[in-house]
């Protein structure tokens, strides 16, 4: 399960499809590294939030990815 294999793409696609079917769905990426909460960059957490149609806020980011590391580990 390395980087760039498509895990987030698959997760986001499933979330998007279920949301379109009006299902109650949420995504979860408990640990993310190499990110800065102050920037609206296209990281995995932001991708999942967009697929759910959720606003990009610090609170929503914390729900999807509670453990965020600045260093790309």
PDB file with SEQRES, HELIX, SHEET and CRYST1 records, atoms N, CA, C and O in Angstrom:
SEQRES   1 A   73  UNK UNK UNK UNK UNK UNK UNK UNK UNK UNK UNK UNK UNK          
SEQRES   2 A   73  UNK UNK UNK UNK UNK UNK UNK UNK UNK UNK UNK UNK UNK          
SEQRES   3 A   73  UNK UNK UNK UNK UNK UNK UNK UNK UNK UNK UNK UNK UNK          
SEQRES   4 A   73  UNK UNK UNK UNK UNK UNK UNK UNK UNK UNK UNK UNK UNK          
SEQRES   5 A   73  UNK UNK UNK UNK UNK UNK UNK UNK UNK UNK UNK UNK UNK          
SEQRES   6 A   73  UNK UNK UNK UNK UNK UNK UNK UNK                              
HELIX    1 AA1 UNK A    7  UNK A   20  1                                  14    
HELIX    2 AA2 UNK A   44  UNK A   52  1                                   9    
HELIX    3 AA3 UNK A   58  UNK A   64  1                                   7    
SHEET    1 AA1 2 UNK A  31  UNK A  33  0                                        
SHEET    2 AA1 2 UNK A  67  UNK A  69  1                                        
CRYST1    1.000    1.000    1.000  90.00  90.00  90.00 P 1           1          
ATOM      1  N   UNK A   1       0.846  -1.189   0.000  1.00  0.00           N  
ATOM      2  CA  UNK A   1       0.000   0.000   0.000  1.00  0.00           C  
ATOM      3  C   UNK A   1       0.881   1.238   0.000  1.00  0.00           C  
ATOM      4  O   UNK A   1       0.889   2.004   0.964  1.00  0.00           O  
ATOM      5  N   UNK A   2       1.616   1.430  -1.072  1.00  0.00           N  
ATOM      6  CA  UNK A   2       2.511   2.574  -1.182  1.00  0.00           C  
ATOM      7  C   UNK A   2       1.815   3.814  -1.703  1.00  0.00           C  
ATOM      8  O   UNK A   2       0.595   3.841  -1.868  1.00  0.00           O  
ATOM      9  N   UNK A   3       2.609   4.837  -1.958  1.00  0.00           N  
ATOM     10  CA  UNK A   3       2.109   6.107  -2.458  1.00  0.00           C  
ATOM     11  C   UNK A   3       1.807   6.010  -3.948  1.00  0.00           C  
ATOM     12  O   UNK A   3       2.535   5.359  -4.698  1.00  0.00           O  
ATOM     13  N   UNK A   4       0.734   6.659  -4.367  1.00  0.00           N  
ATOM     14  CA  UNK A   4       0.420   6.749  -5.785  1.00  0.00           C  
ATOM     15  C   UNK A   4      -0.237   5.524  -6.392  1.00  0.00           C  
ATOM     16  O   UNK A   4      -0.265   5.388  -7.615  1.00  0.00           O  
ATOM     17  N   UNK A   5      -0.763   4.633  -5.571  1.00  0.00           N  
ATOM     18  CA  UNK A   5      -1.397   3.420  -6.084  1.00  0.00           C  
ATOM     19  C   UNK A   5      -2.876   3.603  -6.389  1.00  0.00           C  
ATOM     20  O   UNK A   5      -3.480   2.756  -7.047  1.00  0.00           O  
ATOM     21  N   UNK A   6      -3.464   4.692  -5.924  1.00  0.00           N  
ATOM     22  CA  UNK A   6      -4.858   4.972  -6.233  1.00  0.00           C  
ATOM     23  C   UNK A   6      -5.840   4.727  -5.101  1.00  0.00           C  
ATOM     24  O   UNK A   6      -7.050   4.713  -5.328  1.00  0.00           O  
ATOM     25  N   UNK A   7      -5.340   4.532  -3.882  1.00  0.00           N  
ATOM     26  CA  UNK A   7      -6.236   4.274  -2.749  1.00  0.00           C  
ATOM     27  C   UNK A   7      -7.204   5.427  -2.539  1.00  0.00           C  
ATOM     28  O   UNK A   7      -8.398   5.199  -2.346  1.00  0.00           O  
ATOM     29  N   UNK A   8      -6.713   6.655  -2.574  1.00  0.00           N  
ATOM     30  CA  UNK A   8      -7.564   7.819  -2.364  1.00  0.00           C  
ATOM     31  C   UNK A   8      -8.514   8.014  -3.543  1.00  0.00           C  
ATOM     32  O   UNK A   8      -9.662   8.415  -3.348  1.00  0.00           O  
ATOM     33  N   UNK A   9      -8.061   7.739  -4.742  1.00  0.00           N  
ATOM     34  CA  UNK A   9      -8.925   7.841  -5.915  1.00  0.00           C  
ATOM     35  C   UNK A   9     -10.106   6.881  -5.801  1.00  0.00           C  
ATOM     36  O   UNK A   9     -11.245   7.255  -6.080  1.00  0.00           O  
ATOM     37  N   UNK A  10      -9.833   5.650  -5.391  1.00  0.00           N  
ATOM     38  CA  UNK A  10     -10.899   4.658  -5.222  1.00  0.00           C  
ATOM     39  C   UNK A  10     -11.837   5.079  -4.094  1.00  0.00           C  
ATOM     40  O   UNK A  10     -13.057   5.018  -4.246  1.00  0.00           O  
ATOM     41  N   UNK A  11     -11.278   5.502  -2.972  1.00  0.00           N  
ATOM     42  CA  UNK A  11     -12.087   5.947  -1.836  1.00  0.00           C  
ATOM     43  C   UNK A  11     -12.985   7.115  -2.231  1.00  0.00           C  
ATOM     44  O   UNK A  11     -14.181   7.117  -1.938  1.00  0.00           O  
ATOM     45  N   UNK A  12     -12.403   8.100  -2.895  1.00  0.00           N  
ATOM     46  CA  UNK A  12     -13.164   9.274  -3.312  1.00  0.00           C  
ATOM     47  C   UNK A  12     -14.251   8.909  -4.320  1.00  0.00           C  
ATOM     48  O   UNK A  12     -15.358   9.445  -4.260  1.00  0.00           O  
ATOM     49  N   UNK A  13     -13.947   8.020  -5.223  1.00  0.00           N  
ATOM     50  CA  UNK A  13     -14.933   7.590  -6.221  1.00  0.00           C  
ATOM     51  C   UNK A  13     -16.112   6.886  -5.561  1.00  0.00           C  
ATOM     52  O   UNK A  13     -17.266   7.140  -5.905  1.00  0.00           O  
ATOM     53  N   UNK A  14     -15.818   6.003  -4.613  1.00  0.00           N  
ATOM     54  CA  UNK A  14     -16.882   5.297  -3.898  1.00  0.00           C  
ATOM     55  C   UNK A  14     -17.733   6.287  -3.095  1.00  0.00           C  
ATOM     56  O   UNK A  14     -18.962   6.209  -3.113  1.00  0.00           O  
ATOM     57  N   UNK A  15     -17.077   7.216  -2.393  1.00  0.00           N  
ATOM     58  CA  UNK A  15     -17.814   8.226  -1.621  1.00  0.00           C  
ATOM     59  C   UNK A  15     -18.720   9.041  -2.532  1.00  0.00           C  
ATOM     60  O   UNK A  15     -19.883   9.278  -2.206  1.00  0.00           O  
ATOM     61  N   UNK A  16     -18.194   9.467  -3.664  1.00  0.00           N  
ATOM     62  CA  UNK A  16     -18.955  10.282  -4.612  1.00  0.00           C  
ATOM     63  C   UNK A  16     -20.174   9.524  -5.133  1.00  0.00           C  
ATOM     64  O   UNK A  16     -21.278  10.066  -5.169  1.00  0.00           O  
ATOM     65  N   UNK A  17     -19.971   8.283  -5.532  1.00  0.00           N  
ATOM     66  CA  UNK A  17     -21.072   7.481  -6.069  1.00  0.00           C  
ATOM     67  C   UNK A  17     -22.150   7.229  -5.015  1.00  0.00           C  
ATOM     68  O   UNK A  17     -23.340   7.348  -5.307  1.00  0.00           O  
ATOM     69  N   UNK A  18     -21.746   6.884  -3.806  1.00  0.00           N  
ATOM     70  CA  UNK A  18     -22.715   6.641  -2.739  1.00  0.00           C  
ATOM     71  C   UNK A  18     -23.475   7.916  -2.381  1.00  0.00           C  
ATOM     72  O   UNK A  18     -24.680   7.879  -2.132  1.00  0.00           O  
ATOM     73  N   UNK A  19     -22.771   9.032  -2.356  1.00  0.00           N  
ATOM     74  CA  UNK A  19     -23.416  10.318  -2.067  1.00  0.00           C  
ATOM     75  C   UNK A  19     -24.464  10.628  -3.135  1.00  0.00           C  
ATOM     76  O   UNK A  19     -25.552  11.111  -2.821  1.00  0.00           O  
ATOM     77  N   UNK A  20     -24.130  10.347  -4.401  1.00  0.00           N  
ATOM     78  CA  UNK A  20     -25.088  10.565  -5.500  1.00  0.00           C  
ATOM     79  C   UNK A  20     -26.306   9.657  -5.385  1.00  0.00           C  
ATOM     80  O   UNK A  20     -27.380   9.997  -5.881  1.00  0.00           O  
ATOM     81  N   UNK A  21     -26.152   8.513  -4.741  1.00  0.00           N  
ATOM     82  CA  UNK A  21     -27.271   7.603  -4.496  1.00  0.00           C  
ATOM     83  C   UNK A  21     -28.014   7.961  -3.208  1.00  0.00           C  
ATOM     84  O   UNK A  21     -28.885   7.224  -2.746  1.00  0.00           O  
ATOM     85  N   UNK A  22     -27.645   9.119  -2.641  1.00  0.00           N  
ATOM     86  CA  UNK A  22     -28.247   9.653  -1.415  1.00  0.00           C  
ATOM     87  C   UNK A  22     -28.053   8.740  -0.213  1.00  0.00           C  
ATOM     88  O   UNK A  22     -28.918   8.644   0.658  1.00  0.00           O  
ATOM     89  N   UNK A  23     -26.906   8.072  -0.178  1.00  0.00           N  
ATOM     90  CA  UNK A  23     -26.533   7.241   0.968  1.00  0.00           C  
ATOM     91  C   UNK A  23     -25.776   8.099   1.970  1.00  0.00           C  
ATOM     92  O   UNK A  23     -25.123   9.075   1.599  1.00  0.00           O  
ATOM     93  N   UNK A  24     -25.866   7.733   3.231  1.00  0.00           N  
ATOM     94  CA  UNK A  24     -25.119   8.405   4.280  1.00  0.00           C  
ATOM     95  C   UNK A  24     -23.707   7.824   4.291  1.00  0.00           C  
ATOM     96  O   UNK A  24     -23.513   6.667   4.665  1.00  0.00           O  
ATOM     97  N   UNK A  25     -22.734   8.616   3.885  1.00  0.00           N  
ATOM     98  CA  UNK A  25     -21.369   8.111   3.742  1.00  0.00           C  
ATOM     99  C   UNK A  25     -20.371   9.150   4.245  1.00  0.00           C  
ATOM    100  O   UNK A  25     -20.621  10.354   4.192  1.00  0.00           O  
ATOM    101  N   UNK A  26     -19.249   8.662   4.727  1.00  0.00           N  
ATOM    102  CA  UNK A  26     -18.141   9.525   5.120  1.00  0.00           C  
ATOM    103  C   UNK A  26     -16.848   8.816   4.776  1.00  0.00           C  
ATOM    104  O   UNK A  26     -16.811   7.592   4.656  1.00  0.00           O  
ATOM    105  N   UNK A  27     -15.802   9.581   4.619  1.00  0.00           N  
ATOM    106  CA  UNK A  27     -14.477   9.012   4.352  1.00  0.00           C  
ATOM    107  C   UNK A  27     -13.586   9.220   5.557  1.00  0.00           C  
ATOM    108  O   UNK A  27     -13.866  10.053   6.420  1.00  0.00           O  
ATOM    109  N   UNK A  28     -12.511   8.456   5.606  1.00  0.00           N  
ATOM    110  CA  UNK A  28     -11.596   8.551   6.740  1.00  0.00           C  
ATOM    111  C   UNK A  28     -10.192   8.213   6.280  1.00  0.00           C  
ATOM    112  O   UNK A  28      -9.944   7.125   5.760  1.00  0.00           O  
ATOM    113  N   UNK A  29      -9.283   9.140   6.470  1.00  0.00           N  
ATOM    114  CA  UNK A  29      -7.860   8.909   6.240  1.00  0.00           C  
ATOM    115  C   UNK A  29      -7.185   9.333   7.539  1.00  0.00           C  
ATOM    116  O   UNK A  29      -6.817  10.496   7.703  1.00  0.00           O  
ATOM    117  N   UNK A  30      -7.025   8.390   8.457  1.00  0.00           N  
ATOM    118  CA  UNK A  30      -6.616   8.754   9.816  1.00  0.00           C  
ATOM    119  C   UNK A  30      -5.266   9.460   9.917  1.00  0.00           C  
ATOM    120  O   UNK A  30      -5.084  10.319  10.779  1.00  0.00           O  
ATOM    121  N   UNK A  31      -4.321   9.110   9.049  1.00  0.00           N  
ATOM    122  CA  UNK A  31      -2.994   9.724   9.100  1.00  0.00           C  
ATOM    123  C   UNK A  31      -2.640  10.239   7.715  1.00  0.00           C  
ATOM    124  O   UNK A  31      -2.749   9.510   6.729  1.00  0.00           O  
ATOM    125  N   UNK A  32      -2.218  11.490   7.640  1.00  0.00           N  
ATOM    126  CA  UNK A  32      -1.731  12.059   6.388  1.00  0.00           C  
ATOM    127  C   UNK A  32      -0.449  12.829   6.706  1.00  0.00           C  
ATOM    128  O   UNK A  32      -0.358  13.495   7.738  1.00  0.00           O  
ATOM    129  N   UNK A  33       0.524  12.736   5.828  1.00  0.00           N  
ATOM    130  CA  UNK A  33       1.783  13.450   6.052  1.00  0.00           C  
ATOM    131  C   UNK A  33       2.107  14.297   4.823  1.00  0.00           C  
ATOM    132  O   UNK A  33       1.550  14.104   3.742  1.00  0.00           O  
ATOM    133  N   UNK A  34       3.027  15.241   5.027  1.00  0.00           N  
ATOM    134  CA  UNK A  34       3.450  16.113   3.946  1.00  0.00           C  
ATOM    135  C   UNK A  34       2.387  17.134   3.569  1.00  0.00           C  
ATOM    136  O   UNK A  34       2.234  17.474   2.396  1.00  0.00           O  
ATOM    137  N   UNK A  35       1.657  17.620   4.562  1.00  0.00           N  
ATOM    138  CA  UNK A  35       0.587  18.566   4.281  1.00  0.00           C  
ATOM    139  C   UNK A  35       0.625  19.729   5.255  1.00  0.00           C  
ATOM    140  O   UNK A  35       1.170  19.625   6.354  1.00  0.00           O  
ATOM    141  N   UNK A  36       0.036  20.837   4.833  1.00  0.00           N  
ATOM    142  CA  UNK A  36      -0.063  22.027   5.669  1.00  0.00           C  
ATOM    143  C   UNK A  36      -1.527  22.436   5.707  1.00  0.00           C  
ATOM    144  O   UNK A  36      -2.093  22.787   4.672  1.00  0.00           O  
ATOM    145  N   UNK A  37      -2.143  22.398   6.860  1.00  0.00           N  
ATOM    146  CA  UNK A  37      -3.572  22.708   7.002  1.00  0.00           C  
ATOM    147  C   UNK A  37      -3.933  24.098   6.504  1.00  0.00           C  
ATOM    148  O   UNK A  37      -5.081  24.336   6.128  1.00  0.00           O  
ATOM    149  N   UNK A  38      -2.982  25.014   6.495  1.00  0.00           N  
ATOM    150  CA  UNK A  38      -3.293  26.387   6.131  1.00  0.00           C  
ATOM    151  C   UNK A  38      -3.405  26.573   4.620  1.00  0.00           C  
ATOM    152  O   UNK A  38      -3.905  27.601   4.163  1.00  0.00           O  
ATOM    153  N   UNK A  39      -2.951  25.603   3.848  1.00  0.00           N  
ATOM    154  CA  UNK A  39      -3.006  25.690   2.396  1.00  0.00           C  
ATOM    155  C   UNK A  39      -4.127  24.815   1.870  1.00  0.00           C  
ATOM    156  O   UNK A  39      -4.311  23.689   2.332  1.00  0.00           O  
ATOM    157  N   UNK A  40      -4.875  25.327   0.909  1.00  0.00           N  
ATOM    158  CA  UNK A  40      -5.898  24.506   0.256  1.00  0.00           C  
ATOM    159  C   UNK A  40      -5.259  23.818  -0.943  1.00  0.00           C  
ATOM    160  O   UNK A  40      -5.483  24.205  -2.090  1.00  0.00           O  
ATOM    161  N   UNK A  41      -4.486  22.826  -0.669  1.00  0.00           N  
ATOM    162  CA  UNK A  41      -3.831  22.078  -1.733  1.00  0.00           C  
ATOM    163  C   UNK A  41      -4.633  20.812  -2.013  1.00  0.00           C  
ATOM    164  O   UNK A  41      -5.500  20.430  -1.228  1.00  0.00           O  
ATOM    165  N   UNK A  42      -4.346  20.183  -3.105  1.00  0.00           N  
ATOM    166  CA  UNK A  42      -5.048  18.943  -3.429  1.00  0.00           C  
ATOM    167  C   UNK A  42      -4.343  17.763  -2.772  1.00  0.00           C  
ATOM    168  O   UNK A  42      -3.633  17.002  -3.429  1.00  0.00           O  
ATOM    169  N   UNK A  43      -4.549  17.627  -1.476  1.00  0.00           N  
ATOM    170  CA  UNK A  43      -4.026  16.459  -0.788  1.00  0.00           C  
ATOM    171  C   UNK A  43      -5.153  15.433  -0.645  1.00  0.00           C  
ATOM    172  O   UNK A  43      -6.289  15.701  -1.037  1.00  0.00           O  
ATOM    173  N   UNK A  44      -4.850  14.286  -0.097  1.00  0.00           N  
ATOM    174  CA  UNK A  44      -5.827  13.203  -0.005  1.00  0.00           C  
ATOM    175  C   UNK A  44      -7.066  13.598   0.792  1.00  0.00           C  
ATOM    176  O   UNK A  44      -8.184  13.265   0.399  1.00  0.00           O  
ATOM    177  N   UNK A  45      -6.882  14.296   1.894  1.00  0.00           N  
ATOM    178  CA  UNK A  45      -8.008  14.701   2.735  1.00  0.00           C  
ATOM    179  C   UNK A  45      -8.936  15.647   1.979  1.00  0.00           C  
ATOM    180  O   UNK A  45     -10.156  15.493   2.033  1.00  0.00           O  
ATOM    181  N   UNK A  46      -8.366  16.625   1.274  1.00  0.00           N  
ATOM    182  CA  UNK A  46      -9.153  17.579   0.494  1.00  0.00           C  
ATOM    183  C   UNK A  46      -9.912  16.847  -0.609  1.00  0.00           C  
ATOM    184  O   UNK A  46     -11.074  17.157  -0.875  1.00  0.00           O  
ATOM    185  N   UNK A  47      -9.268  15.888  -1.247  1.00  0.00           N  
ATOM    186  CA  UNK A  47      -9.904  15.097  -2.304  1.00  0.00           C  
ATOM    187  C   UNK A  47     -11.127  14.351  -1.768  1.00  0.00           C  
ATOM    188  O   UNK A  47     -12.176  14.327  -2.411  1.00  0.00           O  
ATOM    189  N   UNK A  48     -10.987  13.750  -0.601  1.00  0.00           N  
ATOM    190  CA  UNK A  48     -12.106  13.020   0.013  1.00  0.00           C  
ATOM    191  C   UNK A  48     -13.236  13.983   0.376  1.00  0.00           C  
ATOM    192  O   UNK A  48     -14.404  13.687   0.127  1.00  0.00           O  
ATOM    193  N   UNK A  49     -12.895  15.132   0.963  1.00  0.00           N  
ATOM    194  CA  UNK A  49     -13.921  16.116   1.317  1.00  0.00           C  
ATOM    195  C   UNK A  49     -14.677  16.589   0.074  1.00  0.00           C  
ATOM    196  O   UNK A  49     -15.901  16.711   0.101  1.00  0.00           O  
ATOM    197  N   UNK A  50     -13.956  16.852  -1.005  1.00  0.00           N  
ATOM    198  CA  UNK A  50     -14.608  17.292  -2.242  1.00  0.00           C  
ATOM    199  C   UNK A  50     -15.544  16.215  -2.767  1.00  0.00           C  
ATOM    200  O   UNK A  50     -16.636  16.526  -3.242  1.00  0.00           O  
ATOM    201  N   UNK A  51     -15.138  14.959  -2.691  1.00  0.00           N  
ATOM    202  CA  UNK A  51     -15.985  13.873  -3.194  1.00  0.00           C  
ATOM    203  C   UNK A  51     -17.271  13.737  -2.382  1.00  0.00           C  
ATOM    204  O   UNK A  51     -18.283  13.250  -2.886  1.00  0.00           O  
ATOM    205  N   UNK A  52     -17.224  14.166  -1.135  1.00  0.00           N  
ATOM    206  CA  UNK A  52     -18.395  14.123  -0.259  1.00  0.00           C  
ATOM    207  C   UNK A  52     -19.237  15.396  -0.373  1.00  0.00           C  
ATOM    208  O   UNK A  52     -20.321  15.487   0.204  1.00  0.00           O  
ATOM    209  N   UNK A  53     -18.729  16.372  -1.118  1.00  0.00           N  
ATOM    210  CA  UNK A  53     -19.438  17.640  -1.251  1.00  0.00           C  
ATOM    211  C   UNK A  53     -19.386  18.473   0.009  1.00  0.00           C  
ATOM    212  O   UNK A  53     -20.262  19.302   0.253  1.00  0.00           O  
ATOM    213  N   UNK A  54     -18.347  18.251   0.819  1.00  0.00           N  
ATOM    214  CA  UNK A  54     -18.220  18.983   2.077  1.00  0.00           C  
ATOM    215  C   UNK A  54     -17.302  20.183   1.909  1.00  0.00           C  
ATOM    216  O   UNK A  54     -16.376  20.174   1.098  1.00  0.00           O  
ATOM    217  N   UNK A  55     -17.579  21.211   2.692  1.00  0.00           N  
ATOM    218  CA  UNK A  55     -16.780  22.423   2.679  1.00  0.00           C  
ATOM    219  C   UNK A  55     -15.380  22.123   3.220  1.00  0.00           C  
ATOM    220  O   UNK A  55     -15.208  21.303   4.122  1.00  0.00           O  
ATOM    221  N   UNK A  56     -14.393  22.802   2.650  1.00  0.00           N  
ATOM    222  CA  UNK A  56     -13.014  22.634   3.107  1.00  0.00           C  
ATOM    223  C   UNK A  56     -12.799  23.563   4.300  1.00  0.00           C  
ATOM    224  O   UNK A  56     -12.491  24.743   4.132  1.00  0.00           O  
ATOM    225  N   UNK A  57     -12.964  23.017   5.503  1.00  0.00           N  
ATOM    226  CA  UNK A  57     -12.756  23.781   6.734  1.00  0.00           C  
ATOM    227  C   UNK A  57     -11.806  22.984   7.630  1.00  0.00           C  
ATOM    228  O   UNK A  57     -11.637  21.776   7.468  1.00  0.00           O  
ATOM    229  N   UNK A  58     -11.201  23.681   8.562  1.00  0.00           N  
ATOM    230  CA  UNK A  58     -10.300  23.016   9.496  1.00  0.00           C  
ATOM    231  C   UNK A  58     -11.046  21.919  10.268  1.00  0.00           C  
ATOM    232  O   UNK A  58     -10.500  20.842  10.507  1.00  0.00           O  
ATOM    233  N   UNK A  59     -12.274  22.196  10.647  1.00  0.00           N  
ATOM    234  CA  UNK A  59     -13.077  21.224  11.393  1.00  0.00           C  
ATOM    235  C   UNK A  59     -13.324  19.956  10.555  1.00  0.00           C  
ATOM    236  O   UNK A  59     -13.183  18.845  11.064  1.00  0.00           O  
ATOM    237  N   UNK A  60     -13.687  20.118   9.289  1.00  0.00           N  
ATOM    238  CA  UNK A  60     -13.924  18.955   8.428  1.00  0.00           C  
ATOM    239  C   UNK A  60     -12.638  18.192   8.139  1.00  0.00           C  
ATOM    240  O   UNK A  60     -12.641  16.964   8.060  1.00  0.00           O  
ATOM    241  N   UNK A  61     -11.546  18.923   7.981  1.00  0.00           N  
ATOM    242  CA  UNK A  61     -10.246  18.272   7.766  1.00  0.00           C  
ATOM    243  C   UNK A  61      -9.898  17.416   8.979  1.00  0.00           C  
ATOM    244  O   UNK A  61      -9.420  16.292   8.826  1.00  0.00           O  
ATOM    245  N   UNK A  62     -10.136  17.937  10.185  1.00  0.00           N  
ATOM    246  CA  UNK A  62      -9.835  17.192  11.412  1.00  0.00           C  
ATOM    247  C   UNK A  62     -10.696  15.941  11.551  1.00  0.00           C  
ATOM    248  O   UNK A  62     -10.239  14.944  12.111  1.00  0.00           O  
ATOM    249  N   UNK A  63     -11.938  15.973  11.050  1.00  0.00           N  
ATOM    250  CA  UNK A  63     -12.809  14.794  11.108  1.00  0.00           C  
ATOM    251  C   UNK A  63     -12.310  13.689  10.185  1.00  0.00           C  
ATOM    252  O   UNK A  63     -12.343  12.513  10.547  1.00  0.00           O  
ATOM    253  N   UNK A  64     -11.848  14.063   8.992  1.00  0.00           N  
ATOM    254  CA  UNK A  64     -11.393  13.078   8.012  1.00  0.00           C  
ATOM    255  C   UNK A  64      -9.990  12.570   8.372  1.00  0.00           C  
ATOM    256  O   UNK A  64      -9.722  11.372   8.288  1.00  0.00           O  
ATOM    257  N   UNK A  65      -9.098  13.485   8.772  1.00  0.00           N  
ATOM    258  CA  UNK A  65      -7.706  13.125   9.066  1.00  0.00           C  
ATOM    259  C   UNK A  65      -7.275  13.717  10.405  1.00  0.00           C  
ATOM    260  O   UNK A  65      -6.696  14.802  10.455  1.00  0.00           O  
ATOM    261  N   UNK A  66      -7.561  12.996  11.490  1.00  0.00           N  
ATOM    262  CA  UNK A  66      -7.234  13.543  12.808  1.00  0.00           C  
ATOM    263  C   UNK A  66      -5.734  13.673  13.088  1.00  0.00           C  
ATOM    264  O   UNK A  66      -5.337  14.520  13.888  1.00  0.00           O  
ATOM    265  N   UNK A  67      -4.906  12.867  12.458  1.00  0.00           N  
ATOM    266  CA  UNK A  67      -3.460  12.943  12.675  1.00  0.00           C  
ATOM    267  C   UNK A  67      -2.789  13.419  11.392  1.00  0.00           C  
ATOM    268  O   UNK A  67      -2.668  12.668  10.425  1.00  0.00           O  
ATOM    269  N   UNK A  68      -2.345  14.707  11.397  1.00  0.00           N  
ATOM    270  CA  UNK A  68      -1.741  15.328  10.236  1.00  0.00           C  
ATOM    271  C   UNK A  68      -0.315  15.734  10.567  1.00  0.00           C  
ATOM    272  O   UNK A  68      -0.057  16.376  11.585  1.00  0.00           O  
ATOM    273  N   UNK A  69       0.606  15.353   9.695  1.00  0.00           N  
ATOM    274  CA  UNK A  69       2.028  15.631   9.894  1.00  0.00           C  
ATOM    275  C   UNK A  69       2.529  16.510   8.754  1.00  0.00           C  
ATOM    276  O   UNK A  69       2.237  16.251   7.587  1.00  0.00           O  
ATOM    277  N   UNK A  70       3.279  17.542   9.096  1.00  0.00           N  
ATOM    278  CA  UNK A  70       3.822  18.437   8.058  1.00  0.00           C  
ATOM    279  C   UNK A  70       4.913  17.746   7.246  1.00  0.00           C  
ATOM    280  O   UNK A  70       5.001  17.923   6.031  1.00  0.00           O  
ATOM    281  N   UNK A  71       5.742  16.958   7.927  1.00  0.00           N  
ATOM    282  CA  UNK A  71       6.857  16.283   7.231  1.00  0.00           C  
ATOM    283  C   UNK A  71       6.318  15.173   6.326  1.00  0.00           C  
ATOM    284  O   UNK A  71       5.407  14.443   6.718  1.00  0.00           O  
ATOM    285  N   UNK A  72       6.878  15.042   5.111  1.00  0.00           N  
ATOM    286  CA  UNK A  72       6.438  13.968   4.212  1.00  0.00           C  
ATOM    287  C   UNK A  72       7.045  12.627   4.618  1.00  0.00           C  
ATOM    288  O   UNK A  72       8.088  12.227   4.102  1.00  0.00           O  
ATOM    289  N   UNK A  73       6.395  11.951   5.532  1.00  0.00           N  
ATOM    290  CA  UNK A  73       6.925  10.694   6.073  1.00  0.00           C  
ATOM    291  C   UNK A  73       6.298   9.487   5.416  1.00  0.00           C  
ATOM    292  O   UNK A  73       6.635   8.354   5.758  1.00  0.00           O  
TER     293      UNK A  73                                                      
END                                                                             
